[in-house]
Amino acid sequence: MATVAEPQPVVIEESIATKLVRALGRAPVHLVLMLIAILWLIPTAGLFVTSLLTPTDQAEGGWWNFLFQPSAWTFENYRNMFDNDSIVDALIITAQVTLGATILPILVASLAAYALAWIEFPGRDWIFLTVIALLLVPIQMALIPMFSLYNRLSLFDTIPGLILFHSAFALPFAIFLLRNFFAGIPRDLMEAARIDGASELRLFFKVVLPLGIPAIASLAIFQVLFVWNDLLIGLVMAQNNQPIAPELASQLRQFGSNLDVLAPAAFFSAVIPLTIFALFQRYFVQGLLAGSVK
């Protein structure tokens, strides 16, 4: 039996004039975005060029004088940076704190958000309102009470203490973000999984968590950027185990002319969170529920 070919959709090609009109209509927006990007990249480019200059060249003039002189650049500054034990230790501490303060709140917040979104229990709405209210509490209000508490619990100037501090203040926003996302999962999908006999834990790990990867990745990016670049908490809650931002601020006060070490350290510390953002940025535009239902 002969099969009837399905009619193919007619593709109408746009004329060159139509494409030109559309491009001209978008040109002002593109120009504004390009201007913003250039203004945002100028300090980063200046820091990068400064990190490649010798102390003599740094004293001669601004970095823009050497922007198009690659012959004056040297990577010896980065070797000197890695020979600085305090900066290397600060980078290691920052990596440990960032890793712990990203994984811990995501684990706790995802479980709490699932419970607030899909498990019926007394006082659920009041707990969620309390979480929202905690978003209004600034970190500065808790510094003195937390400082006293950390002294009593021997958590001051420790890596676990910094991880717990960052995690505690990240939980309200993390729970709020993930709960709103989990609540948007189609109810039919959840009920179908329950009819198939899935327990709450299996439902969480097999259905909710895979669908929540875009929101979790976005939350991880926010947390990494905040913890890695944090100055206030590391400055107040640590003394000998300070992360990279307080360490750079401390060395800048003590050795203000030591730019051949501080500039590469500052640029290196800025590249890491930018790299993480570049690796996970696709989750911001990925369809949150793409492919979950048919």
N, C-alpha and C positions, 0 to 999 in steps of 0.2 A: 504494500500500500504506500503510495507516494505521500510524502510529508509536505505540508504547505509551509513555505518559508515565511517566517515572521517579518512583517514590514519593518524596515529600518528607519529610525528617526531621521528626519531631514535636518542636516546641519547647515545653517545659514552663516556664511562667512561675512564678517564685518568688513566694511570698506575701510580704506586707509584714513579717510576723513573722519569716520566715527571713532577710530582708535586715537587719532590725533586730538579730537575734541575731548575725549575722556582723559587723555594724558594731561592736556592743558588744564582741565578742571581739577585734577589732583595735584598739579604742580605746586600751588601755594602750601598745601598741607605737607608735601614732601620737603619743600624748602625749610619750613619751620622745624620739622623733625630733624632735618640734617643740621640745622643751626644748633638745636639743642644738643644733638649728639657731639658736635664739634666742641661746644662749650664744656660738655661733660668730660670729654677726652683730653682737653688741654692740661688740667692738673696731673692726670695720669701720665701723659706723655712727658711732662716736665719732670715728674718724679723718676720716670724710667731713664731719661737722659742724664739727670743728676746722679743717679746710681751708677752710671758708667763713666763718670768723669773722675780724674785724679784730684786730690785736694788742691793742687796748684791751679788746675783749670777751674775748679769750683770758686776759688777766690778771685779769679780774673774777671768774671762777669756772670750774667744770667745764663741759664741753661739754653735759652733760645739762640745764643751765639754759637752753640755747638750742635744744634739740631741737625744740620746738614754737613757735619764733619765727622763721619764715622771713624776716621783715622785717629781722632782724639779719644775714642771710647776704649774702655778696658773692662774686662770682667774680673780683674784682680780684686775689686771691691767686694764681690760676692764671695771670693775665697776668704777675704778678711772677715766677712760677716760670719761665715761658718766656723772661723777660728775663735769667735767671741763666745765663750761658754755661756754667759748669761743670756744672750739672745737665742742661742740654740736650745737651752733649757726652757726658755719662755715659749718657744715655738712648740716644743714637745708637750709642755703643760697645756698650751692652748689647744693642741690637737686632742689631747685626752679629755679635757673639759668639754670641748665642742662635741666630740663623739658621744660622751656619756649624757650630756645635757640635751642631745637631740634624740637619742634612742629612748631614754627613760620617759620623757613626757609623751612621746608618740605612743609607746606601749600602754601607758596608764590612760592617756586621753582617748585612745581608740576604744578600749574596753568600756570606759565610762560613757563615751558618746554612744556606743551601741546600746548600752543599758538605758540611757535616757531617751533614745529614739525608738526602741522596739520592745522593751520589757516594761510591762505594767507593774508598778509597785506604789505603795502609799507615799505621798510627798514628792513624787518625781518632778512635778512642775515647780515646786518650791525649791528643790535642789538646783534645777536649771536656772531659776531666777537668781539664786545665790551665786552661781558661777558667773552669770552676767554682771552681777554687782561687783564681783572681785576684779573685773576688768577695769573698774574705775579707780582701784587702789594703786597709787604711784609707788614705784620702787623706793623713792627717797623717804617715804613715810616709814618703811620697814627697816631701814638700814640700822638705826640705833637699837631697836628691839632684837633684830636678828644678830647684831654684833654681840649683845649681851648673852643671847641664847647660845651662840657659837662658842663663846668663851667657856660657858658652863659645860657644854657637851664636847669640848676639845675638838671642834670642827674648824676653828679659825686657822687660816693659812694652810688648809689642806685641799687636795684635789677633790675628794668626795664632798667636802663642804661647798666648794664652788659649783659642783655638778648639781647638788641638791638645791642650792639657792636659785640657779637658773631654771631648773626643772619646775620648782614650785611656782615661780612667776610666769612660766610658759603654759602651765596647765589650764588656766581659765580660757585663754584665747584658743588653745588647742582643742579643748572640749567643745567650746562654742562652734568652732569651724567644722569639726568632724561631725558633731551631732546634727547640724543643719544639713550637711551633705548626706549622712546616713538616712536621715528622715526623708530624703528625696528619692530613695530607692523604691521602685514600684512595689506596692503591697502584694500584688499577685505573685511576684517572684519570691517574696519571703514566704507567703502562704504555701506556694507549691513546694518549696523546700521543706517546710514543716510537715506537709502531708506525706512527703516521701520518708519521714521519720528522722529528719536531721535534728540533732540536739542544738542547744543554743551555742555551745562552743563550736560545733561543726558548722553551724550556720554562719557564725562570725568568721571563722578562718577560711571557709570554702566559698562563701558567697559575698559577704559584706567587705571583707578585707581586700580581695582582688578588685572589686569595683571601686574601692576607696583609694587605690594607688595614686590617682591624680591629686586628690586632696591631701593625702599623706605626703606626697613628694613636695607639694607646694608648702606645706607646713614645715617640712624638713629644711627647705631652702630658707624660709624666713628665720628659723631657729639658728641655722648655721651662720647666717649673716649677722644676726644679733649677738650671738655668743662670741663668735670669732672677733668681732670688732668692739666688744664691750670694753669700756674703760672704767666706769664707775664701780661696778661690783668687784672687779679684780683689784682696784686701787684701795677699796675699803676693807674687803674680806680676805686679803692676802698680803703678805709682807715679803717672805722669802720664796714663795711659789706663785709669783705673779705671772699672768698671761702676757702675750706679746705687746698689747696696747699699753698697759701700765708700765711695762719694762722700757718700751721706747720713750714714753713720756719721762720716765725717771732718768734715762741716759741723756735725753735731750737737755734736761735741766743741769746735769752734772758735766756733760761733755758737749756743749753746744756746737763746738767746732768739729766734732767727729762725724761729719756728714758722709764721709766715705764708707762708714759702717752703717749709720742710721738710715741713709737713703736706700741702699739695697735691701735692708731688713724691712723697711716700710713697704717697699714695692713688692717684695716677696710675700709679705703677709697679706697684701691686697690681692695678689694674683690667685691665691688658693680659693677664697670664697667666690671670686668671679668665675673660676674654672668650674666649680661645683654648680653654680647657677647656669652656666652654658651647657653643662651635661644634662641637666634636668629641666630646662626651660620648656621642652616640648610638652610637658605635662600640664602647663598652663593653658595650652590651646587644644589639648586632646579632648575629645568628647567624653564627658564624665560617665555617661551610661552607654557609650557606643558598644553595640553588640550584646548587651545584657538581656534584651528581650527581642523577640521576633514578632 
